[in-house]
């Protein structure tokens, strides 16, 4: 009887190396060539092209597993949108995080009007399967217009600095965007940022909020959860 096919069938490298590569790429601001050198130092010869393919294939699968396992976030949502350039054209990255700074979801769109806000709200509501208790945004009118139609009973706060938590979450995106020298397509940006957010949620431990020994404990637990989730 033939063994049952699995995620890593057909790959000659061990699954722990593949999962480690994906973790390195999304956890730190590294290029494929940087990771190739890191592995080479450890005596593991992998081309940056293979690393790219692993990140594309397995990153999406890992993110889906993380979303299914940890997808439901708190009921206080912080929303913001920032511009990103894709092949020289302006696009907008819509992102929502919860009160713990975990990314709820993202959506790359060409506009930031009412329809764009509605599209993002619908995506959030479908994934979370509930409405939030409180919505924190900047003063973009599109949020208020879309909210009145889709979530009229939700408290909406648009005070100055109210969504700083969300604006801070864009920092890692900007760092990676510079490392990648910009996004090459709408699909690439949506895929990368979706995976990036889910993987980093697992390691978003709030180091500044706890003692070192507690941080080490939660970090160790995150590593174990990552290994179990990737079957590494």
C-alpha positions in Angstrom: 0.0 0.0 0.0 1.4 3.4 -1.0 1.8 6.0 1.8 -0.8 8.8 1.9 0.3 11.9 0.0 1.0 14.9 2.2 2.0 18.5 1.9 5.7 17.8 1.6 5.5 15.0 -0.9 8.0 15.5 -3.8 10.3 17.7 -1.8 13.8 16.3 -1.1 14.5 18.7 1.8 13.2 17.9 5.2 10.0 19.6 6.3 11.7 21.3 9.3 14.1 23.1 6.9 11.2 24.2 4.7 9.1 25.5 7.6 12.2 27.3 9.0 12.8 29.1 5.7 9.2 30.3 5.6 9.5 31.5 9.2 12.7 33.4 8.6 11.3 35.1 5.5 8.1 36.3 7.2 9.5 36.9 10.7 12.5 39.1 9.7 13.3 41.6 7.0 15.3 39.2 4.9 15.6 38.6 1.1 15.6 35.1 -0.5 19.4 35.5 -1.1 19.9 36.4 2.6 18.2 33.2 3.7 20.3 31.3 1.1 23.5 32.5 2.8 22.1 31.7 6.3 21.4 28.2 5.3 24.8 27.9 3.5 26.6 28.8 6.7 24.9 25.8 8.3 26.0 23.6 5.4 22.5 23.5 3.7 22.8 24.2 0.0 19.5 25.6 -1.3 19.1 28.1 -4.1 17.2 31.3 -3.6 14.8 30.2 -6.3 13.8 27.2 -4.3 13.4 29.4 -1.2 11.1 31.7 -3.2 8.9 28.7 -4.3 8.7 27.4 -0.7 7.6 30.7 0.6 4.9 31.0 -2.0 3.6 27.5 -1.7 3.9 26.7 2.0 3.4 30.3 3.3 -0.1 30.3 2.0 -0.9 26.9 3.6 0.6 27.8 6.9 -1.3 31.1 7.0 -4.6 29.3 6.3 -3.9 26.9 9.2 -3.1 29.7 11.5 -6.2 31.6 10.5 -8.4 28.5 11.1 -6.9 27.9 14.5 -6.5 31.5 15.8 -8.7 33.4 13.4 -11.3 34.8 15.9 -9.9 38.1 17.4 -11.2 40.4 20.1 -14.2 42.6 19.4 -12.4 46.0 19.3 -11.1 46.7 15.8 -8.6 49.3 14.7 -8.7 50.1 11.0 -6.4 52.1 8.8 -5.4 52.4 5.2 -2.0 53.3 3.7 -0.9 53.8 0.1 1.5 51.3 -1.5 2.9 51.4 -5.0 2.6 48.4 -7.3 4.6 48.9 -10.5 4.4 52.6 -10.1 0.6 52.8 -9.6 -1.1 53.9 -6.4 -3.0 51.2 -4.4 -4.3 51.2 -0.8 -3.5 48.6 1.8 -6.5 48.3 4.2 -5.6 46.6 7.5 -7.5 45.8 10.7 -5.9 44.8 14.0 -7.4 44.0 17.3 -6.7 45.6 20.7 -3.7 43.2 21.2 -2.1 44.4 17.9 -2.8 41.1 16.1 -3.7 41.4 12.4 -7.3 40.5 11.8 -7.2 40.8 8.0 -5.9 42.9 5.1 -7.1 43.9 1.7 -5.2 45.6 -1.2 -7.5 47.8 -3.3 -7.1 50.5 -5.9 -9.4 53.0 -4.1 -10.4 54.2 -0.6 -14.0 55.2 -1.3 -17.2 54.0 0.3 -17.3 50.8 -1.9 -13.8 49.9 -1.0 -14.6 50.3 2.7 -17.7 48.2 2.3 -15.7 45.5 0.6 -13.2 45.4 3.4 -15.9 45.4 6.1 -17.7 42.5 4.4 -14.4 40.5 4.3 -13.9 41.2 8.0 -17.4 40.3 9.0 -17.3 37.0 7.0 -14.1 35.9 8.5 -14.9 36.9 12.1 -18.6 35.8 11.9 -19.6 38.7 14.2 -19.7 42.4 14.5 -17.2 44.3 16.7 -18.1 46.1 19.9 -16.1 49.1 18.9 -14.5 50.4 15.7 -11.5 52.7 15.8 -10.5 54.5 12.6 -9.1 57.8 11.3 -11.4 60.5 9.9 -11.7 59.1 6.4 -15.4 59.5 5.5 -15.6 56.2 3.7 -15.5 54.4 7.1 -18.5 56.2 8.5 -20.6 55.7 5.3 -19.8 52.0 5.0 -20.3 51.4 8.7 -23.8 53.0 8.8 -24.9 50.5 6.1 -23.3 47.4 7.4 -22.8 47.9 11.2 -25.1 50.7 12.2 -25.2 49.7 15.9 -21.4 49.5 16.4 -19.7 52.3 18.3 -17.4 54.2 15.9 -14.6 56.4 17.3 -12.7 58.7 15.0 -10.9 60.8 17.5 -7.3 62.0 16.8 -4.7 59.3 17.6 -7.5 56.7 18.3 -6.1 54.3 15.8 -2.4 54.7 16.5 -2.2 51.0 17.3 -3.2 50.2 13.7 -0.8 52.8 12.2 2.1 51.3 14.1 1.3 47.9 12.5 2.3 49.3 9.1 5.9 49.7 10.1 6.9 46.1 9.4 5.1 46.3 6.0 7.1 49.3 5.0 10.4 47.6 6.0 9.6 44.5 4.0 8.3 46.6 1.1 11.7 48.4 0.9 13.5 45.0 1.2 11.5 43.7 -1.8 11.9 46.9 -3.7 8.2 47.3 -4.0 5.4 44.8 -4.8 5.3 43.5 -8.4 1.6 42.9 -8.7 -1.7 43.2 -6.8 -1.9 39.4 -6.3 1.6 39.3 -4.9 1.0 42.1 -2.5 -2.3 40.5 -1.3 -0.8 37.1 -0.9 2.4 38.2 0.9 0.8 40.6 3.3 -1.9 38.1 4.2 0.7 35.4 5.0 3.0 37.9 6.7 0.3 39.1 9.1 -0.9 35.6 10.2 2.6 34.3 10.8 3.7 37.3 12.8 0.5 37.1 15.0 1.8 33.9 16.5 5.0 35.7 17.6 3.4 39.0 18.6 4.1 38.5 22.3 4.4 42.1 23.6 8.0 41.8 25.0 7.8 45.2 26.6 4.7 44.2 28.7 6.2 41.3 30.6 9.2 40.0 32.5 12.0 38.3 30.6 11.2 34.9 32.1 7.5 35.1 31.0 8.5 36.3 27.6 10.8 33.3 27.2 8.0 31.0 28.2 5.5 32.4 25.7 8.2 32.4 23.0 9.0 28.8 23.6 5.3 28.0 23.5 5.0 29.9 20.1 7.9 27.9 18.7 6.1 24.6 19.7 2.8 25.7 18.2 4.6 26.6 15.0 6.3 23.2 14.9 3.1 21.4 15.5 1.2 23.5 12.9 3.8 23.0 10.2 4.4 19.3 11.2 8.1 20.0 11.4 
